[in-house]
Structures are given as structure tokens and as C-alpha cells.
Amino acid sequence: MAEAARQGAMDIFEELEVGPQTRCILSQAAETTPDQMLQASAYLFCCPENLASMSGAMKEFFDTCYYPVLDRIAGLPYALMVSAGTDGAGAVRQMQRICTGWRLREVAEPLLIRSGAQTPEAILAPKRVQETDLDACRTMGATLAALIA
């Protein structure tokens, strides 16, 4: 999902002939630092929902970055994408609350991609995101990119 969103953003940057100073960086939650956040012009937070909440890696990212960037990123645009079995609302709510605390500006409705997995076997099985859902991810990335281009 994140890679599809990145591709959508890159397509917009190419279409608008944005210079090399505008980049789209795909960063794993565990590797993202407050300094990287301070260099960004917008954010697309993407994670799976686990047990009705955001993933542990995403929670750790927010725990690590929250206070170092507080009051320094207010007003920047953001969007959310969540991969879930049948719900996803819990993860969305958690991330929206954090982004509200940062005073970020939500620019799109959260994108929830649901696999429908409900049994232990289906939950543990590898998932494949449908092409129509990947198109929605590309659109999300393109929308965010167009706002900052």
C-alpha cells in the first residue's frame, strides 16, 4: 500500500515537472526519526491494524517522535492508510488523535483496505492487496503530492 502511494506521488511530481528538491521518501516506522519528520512537507501514515489498534511499530514511531516534533510541524498536511481484516477504525482513531495533538491538517478521508480475514488461518495467511485498492493508494499518494508540489 505504501509503495503504491509513493508511486502515485512520484507520478504527480513527474507530471507537474517538480524539481529534484521535492522528494517522496518511503520510511519504515522503526527507522523514521524526528529529524526526518522535521524535513517533510507532508505525511502519509500507513500501517496495519492489529487487535483493533495500530501496529506496535507504528505506536513506537509515534512514541519516539511525538514530543521532539510537537509544535514544530503544526499545519502540515497528512493522510492515513490502514490495512485491516474487517474493521480498521481503532487504528484510524488512534492515529487521528495523535495527528490532532500535533495539529496536523487532515487532507483526505482515511483509506481503509479490508482483507475480510476473520479466522485465525485467514488472519495469519499472506495477503494480496487488490488492484482496485492499490489504485486507491496511488490516488492517496497523488493527492498528497499535488498539495505540496
ZIZIVEN-V51092 format. One record per pair of residues at least 4 apart in sequence whose ideal C-beta (glycine too) atoms are under 7 Angstrom apart, sorted by the first residue. I is the first residue (numbers start at 1). J is the second residue. D is the distance in Angstrom with one decimal. If there is no record, write none. Layout:
i=I j=J d=D
i=I j=J d=D
This chain:
i=1 j=5 d=6.5
i=1 j=46 d=5.6
i=1 j=81 d=5.4
i=1 j=83 d=6.0
i=1 j=113 d=6.2
i=1 j=129 d=6.0
i=1 j=137 d=4.7
i=2 j=6 d=6.4
i=2 j=26 d=5.8
i=2 j=46 d=4.5
i=3 j=7 d=6.5
i=3 j=26 d=6.7
i=4 j=8 d=6.6
i=4 j=134 d=4.4
i=4 j=137 d=3.8
i=4 j=138 d=5.0
i=5 j=9 d=6.5
i=5 j=44 d=5.7
i=5 j=46 d=6.8
i=5 j=81 d=6.5
i=5 j=137 d=4.7
i=5 j=138 d=6.5
i=5 j=140 d=5.3
i=5 j=141 d=3.3
i=6 j=10 d=6.3
i=6 j=24 d=5.3
i=6 j=26 d=4.9
i=6 j=141 d=5.9
i=7 j=11 d=6.3
i=7 j=138 d=5.8
i=7 j=141 d=6.8
i=8 j=12 d=6.7
i=8 j=137 d=6.9
i=8 j=138 d=3.3
i=8 j=139 d=6.1
i=8 j=140 d=6.8
i=8 j=141 d=3.4
i=8 j=142 d=3.9
i=9 j=13 d=6.4
i=9 j=24 d=4.2
i=9 j=141 d=4.0
i=9 j=142 d=6.2
i=9 j=144 d=6.4
i=9 j=145 d=3.7
i=10 j=14 d=6.3
i=10 j=24 d=5.7
i=11 j=15 d=6.2
i=11 j=142 d=6.3
i=12 j=16 d=6.0
i=12 j=142 d=4.5
i=12 j=145 d=4.1
i=12 j=146 d=5.2
i=12 j=149 d=6.3
i=13 j=18 d=4.2
i=13 j=22 d=6.0
i=13 j=24 d=6.9
i=13 j=145 d=5.9
i=13 j=149 d=6.2
i=16 j=149 d=4.8
i=18 j=22 d=4.5
i=18 j=149 d=4.9
i=22 j=148 d=7.0
i=22 j=149 d=6.4
i=24 j=145 d=6.6
i=27 j=31 d=5.7
i=27 j=32 d=4.5
i=27 j=36 d=6.3
i=28 j=32 d=6.9
i=29 j=47 d=6.9
i=29 j=57 d=4.4
i=29 j=58 d=5.0
i=29 j=60 d=6.8
i=29 j=61 d=3.8
i=30 j=57 d=5.3
i=30 j=60 d=6.7
i=30 j=61 d=7.0
i=32 j=36 d=5.4
i=32 j=37 d=6.8
i=32 j=61 d=5.7
i=32 j=65 d=6.8
i=34 j=38 d=6.4
i=34 j=65 d=4.9
i=34 j=68 d=3.6
i=34 j=69 d=5.1
i=35 j=39 d=6.7
i=36 j=40 d=6.8
i=37 j=65 d=5.6
i=37 j=69 d=5.0
i=37 j=73 d=6.4
i=38 j=69 d=6.0
i=38 j=72 d=6.1
i=38 j=73 d=6.9
i=41 j=76 d=6.6
i=41 j=148 d=4.5
i=42 j=76 d=5.9
i=42 j=77 d=4.5
i=42 j=78 d=6.5
i=42 j=144 d=5.2
i=42 j=147 d=6.5
i=42 j=148 d=5.0
i=43 j=76 d=6.7
i=43 j=78 d=4.3
i=43 j=104 d=6.8
i=44 j=79 d=5.2
i=44 j=81 d=6.7
i=44 j=140 d=6.7
i=44 j=141 d=6.5
i=44 j=144 d=5.5
i=45 j=78 d=6.7
i=45 j=80 d=5.2
i=45 j=95 d=5.6
i=46 j=81 d=4.2
i=47 j=54 d=5.2
i=47 j=55 d=4.7
i=47 j=58 d=4.0
i=47 j=82 d=6.3
i=47 j=91 d=6.5
i=48 j=55 d=5.1
i=48 j=83 d=4.6
i=49 j=53 d=6.8
i=49 j=54 d=6.7
i=49 j=82 d=5.5
i=49 j=83 d=6.9
i=49 j=84 d=4.0
i=49 j=87 d=6.8
i=49 j=88 d=4.9
i=49 j=90 d=6.3
i=49 j=91 d=3.9
i=50 j=55 d=5.2
i=52 j=87 d=6.7
i=52 j=90 d=3.9
i=53 j=90 d=5.1
i=53 j=91 d=5.9
i=53 j=94 d=5.8
i=54 j=58 d=4.3
i=54 j=59 d=5.6
i=54 j=91 d=4.3
i=54 j=94 d=5.1
i=54 j=95 d=6.0
i=55 j=59 d=7.0
i=56 j=60 d=6.2
i=57 j=61 d=6.5
i=58 j=62 d=6.6
i=59 j=63 d=6.2
i=60 j=64 d=6.1
i=61 j=65 d=6.0
i=62 j=66 d=5.5
i=62 j=98 d=5.1
i=65 j=69 d=5.7
i=66 j=70 d=6.3
i=66 j=98 d=6.8
i=69 j=73 d=5.0
i=69 j=102 d=6.9
i=70 j=102 d=6.6
i=73 j=102 d=5.7
i=73 j=104 d=6.6
i=74 j=102 d=6.7
i=74 j=103 d=3.8
i=75 j=103 d=6.6
i=75 j=105 d=5.8
i=76 j=104 d=5.6
i=76 j=105 d=6.7
i=77 j=105 d=5.2
i=77 j=107 d=4.4
i=77 j=144 d=6.4
i=77 j=147 d=5.3
i=78 j=99 d=5.5
i=78 j=104 d=4.4
i=78 j=105 d=6.9
i=78 j=106 d=6.1
i=78 j=107 d=6.9
i=79 j=106 d=7.0
i=79 j=107 d=5.9
i=79 j=108 d=4.4
i=79 j=140 d=5.7
i=79 j=144 d=5.5
i=80 j=92 d=6.0
i=80 j=95 d=5.4
i=80 j=110 d=4.1
i=80 j=111 d=7.0
i=81 j=111 d=4.5
i=81 j=137 d=6.2
i=81 j=140 d=6.1
i=82 j=88 d=4.5
i=82 j=91 d=4.7
i=82 j=92 d=5.6
i=82 j=110 d=6.5
i=82 j=112 d=5.3
i=83 j=113 d=5.0
i=84 j=88 d=3.3
i=84 j=91 d=6.9
i=84 j=112 d=6.1
i=84 j=114 d=5.3
i=85 j=114 d=6.7
i=85 j=115 d=5.7
i=85 j=116 d=6.8
i=85 j=117 d=4.3
i=85 j=118 d=6.3
i=85 j=123 d=6.1
i=86 j=114 d=5.9
i=86 j=116 d=6.1
i=86 j=118 d=6.0
i=88 j=92 d=6.0
i=88 j=112 d=4.1
i=88 j=114 d=6.3
i=89 j=93 d=6.1
i=90 j=94 d=6.5
i=91 j=95 d=6.4
i=92 j=96 d=6.0
i=92 j=110 d=4.6
i=92 j=112 d=6.9
i=93 j=97 d=6.4
i=94 j=98 d=6.7
i=95 j=99 d=6.2
i=96 j=100 d=6.1
i=97 j=101 d=6.6
i=98 j=102 d=6.6
i=99 j=104 d=4.4
i=99 j=106 d=6.8
i=107 j=144 d=6.7
i=107 j=147 d=6.0
i=108 j=140 d=6.2
i=108 j=143 d=5.6
i=111 j=136 d=5.8
i=111 j=137 d=6.7
i=111 j=140 d=5.3
i=113 j=129 d=6.2
i=113 j=133 d=4.7
i=115 j=127 d=5.1
i=117 j=122 d=3.8
i=117 j=123 d=4.7
i=118 j=122 d=6.2
i=119 j=123 d=6.7
i=120 j=124 d=6.1
i=121 j=125 d=6.2
i=129 j=133 d=5.0
i=129 j=134 d=5.5
i=131 j=135 d=6.4
i=132 j=136 d=6.9
i=133 j=137 d=6.6
i=134 j=138 d=6.4
i=135 j=139 d=6.4
i=136 j=140 d=6.5
i=137 j=141 d=6.6
i=138 j=142 d=6.2
i=139 j=143 d=6.2
i=140 j=144 d=6.6
i=141 j=145 d=6.1
i=142 j=146 d=6.2
i=143 j=147 d=6.9
i=145 j=149 d=5.9
